[in-house]
Amino acid sequence: MKLIGRYLSPFVRRVGVSLHLLDIPFTNEPLSVLTDSLKIREYSPLGRVPALVLDDGQVLIDSSAILDYFDQQAGAERALLPLSGTDRIEAMNLLAFAVGACEKTVAAYYERDRRPEGLVWDDWYRHCEDQARGALALLDARQAERGERPLLGERMGQVDISAVVAYDFARLTLPAFAQTQWTD
Ligand SMILES: N[C@@H](CCC(=O)N[C@@H](CS)C(=O)NCC(=O)O)C(=O)O
């Protein structure tokens, strides 16, 4: 099985971390969306990462869909996201903040770092950054309430993985987050 995309992408990274946690062996082909887009499109015509090539050649795309596939296989006891019930509703909601923070951080990063000089829209950059900050602050407040316990339930799961990946990505790519001290 092969995971396509670089771990700098928070979407690729949350899949990679989850596969490790589920003890599922895979290799990584670190293709860049900037320099390897034609190669990525050979795996997925949408040209996005992550894409996951299964052993039978089938290609799955979109981190949430990929993670759902493995959770279904793992079964309720091992799944990283509750498969049903009220816990699932709460998990999906927290996850939407973590994944939303990734999306807004990616948008801010592209606005600031990927546009030609003179075409950067500062107000939009700040808007995206504020949205990412809002979502991360909510998760941070939740963690402060939970203390040593995971964000949901009693064992580390997808909400924790995605929250940490989102937080790390913001620290790595947005200067305003570089010095931020969040709940340990
Ligand atoms: N909803 C998708 C988002 C994936 C995504 O936006 N990946 C970015 C890299 S961080 C990408 O491939 N960007 C290139 C593009 O969209 O053209 C997921 O969860 O997998």
PDBQT file of the ligand as one rigid body, heavy atoms in Angstrom, charges set to zero:
ROOT
HETATM    1  N1  LIG A 201     -10.246  17.508   1.726  1.00  0.00    +0.000 N 
HETATM    2  C1  LIG A 201      -8.957  17.049   1.280  1.00  0.00    +0.000 C 
HETATM    3  C2  LIG A 201      -8.001  18.220   1.214  1.00  0.00    +0.000 C 
HETATM    4  C3  LIG A 201      -6.648  17.805   0.625  1.00  0.00    +0.000 C 
HETATM    5  C4  LIG A 201      -5.826  19.013   0.211  1.00  0.00    +0.000 C 
HETATM    6  O1  LIG A 201      -6.314  20.149   0.180  1.00  0.00    +0.000 OA
HETATM    7  N2  LIG A 201      -4.558  18.742  -0.102  1.00  0.00    +0.000 N 
HETATM    8  C5  LIG A 201      -3.700  19.804  -0.592  1.00  0.00    +0.000 C 
HETATM    9  C6  LIG A 201      -2.302  19.663   0.000  1.00  0.00    +0.000 C 
HETATM   10  S1  LIG A 201      -2.259  20.220   1.669  1.00  0.00    +0.000 SA
HETATM   11  C7  LIG A 201      -3.584  19.678  -2.081  1.00  0.00    +0.000 C 
HETATM   12  O2  LIG A 201      -3.509  18.598  -2.620  1.00  0.00    +0.000 OA
HETATM   13  N3  LIG A 201      -3.560  20.831  -2.765  1.00  0.00    +0.000 N 
HETATM   14  C8  LIG A 201      -3.392  20.913  -4.173  1.00  0.00    +0.000 C 
HETATM   15  C9  LIG A 201      -4.635  21.336  -4.868  1.00  0.00    +0.000 C 
HETATM   16  O3  LIG A 201      -5.738  21.300  -4.274  1.00  0.00    +0.000 OA
HETATM   17  O4  LIG A 201      -4.515  21.704  -6.016  1.00  0.00    +0.000 OA
HETATM   18  C10 LIG A 201      -8.437  15.958   2.220  1.00  0.00    +0.000 C 
HETATM   19  O5  LIG A 201      -8.864  15.939   3.379  1.00  0.00    +0.000 OA
HETATM   20  O6  LIG A 201      -7.655  15.093   1.787  1.00  0.00    +0.000 OA
ENDROOT
TORSDOF 0
